[in-house]
Amino acid sequence: MKPVRLNRNVSRPISGDELTVIGFGDIDPGSDYVEPNILKEVTLNYITNDECVTGSIYPASLLGETSMCATDTSEDACAGDSGGPLLIKGGSATGADIMVGIVSWGWECGVYPGVYARVSQGYSWIRQEVCRLSD
């Protein structure tokens, strides 16, 4: 296994890039929440914040430079996935996955795009804090 790389490139991902979200979240949002007992993953496509606002219920004011969106027909992260990774699988020069986002929030799983925290915007802070707190 190769370690996951954190994305520090603010130009990545680009519109249409294939992304993978992984988690133990809800798999049937139309019924009572039942946490699956196995890790699930789904492939989504990155869309720009402008594309995310168009055709969704999200106001532009909620999607700043620290946020990003990903979507696919009827597939999404959902309740219980928050804090999980959004990856470009095998996207690094070494073939390791690149973590570009962190599951944050959304509305009606699989109906509107999911919203993720953009790792590149927090890269310096993450690096500083992880190193500061390491022994």
HUNORTA-V772570 format. One record per pair of residues at least 12 apart in sequence whose ideal C-beta (glycine too) atoms are under 6 Angstrom apart, sorted by the first residue. I is the first residue (numbers start at 0). J is the second residue. If there is no record, write none. Layout:
# HUNORTA-V772570
I;J  I;J
This chain:
# HUNORTA-V772570
1;95  3;96  3;98  4;91  4;95  4;97  5;98  5;118  6;97  6;99  6;118  6;119  7;119  7;122  9;119  12;45  12;99  14;47  15;44  16;45  17;42  18;43  18;45  18;69  18;85  19;40  19;42  19;86  19;88  20;41  20;76  20;85  21;40  21;83  21;84  22;80  22;83  23;35  23;79  24;77  24;78  24;79  24;80  25;77  25;78  25;79  28;77  28;108  32;78  34;79  41;74  43;69  43;70  43;71  44;71  45;69  46;68  46;70  48;62  51;68  51;112  55;111  64;120  65;117  65;120  66;114  67;100  67;115  67;117  68;112  68;114  69;113  70;112  73;109  74;109  75;108  75;109  75;113  76;102  76;113  77;108  80;102  81;102  83;102  84;98  85;99  85;100  85;115  86;98  87;99  98;118  99;118  100;115  101;115  101;116  103;115  103;116
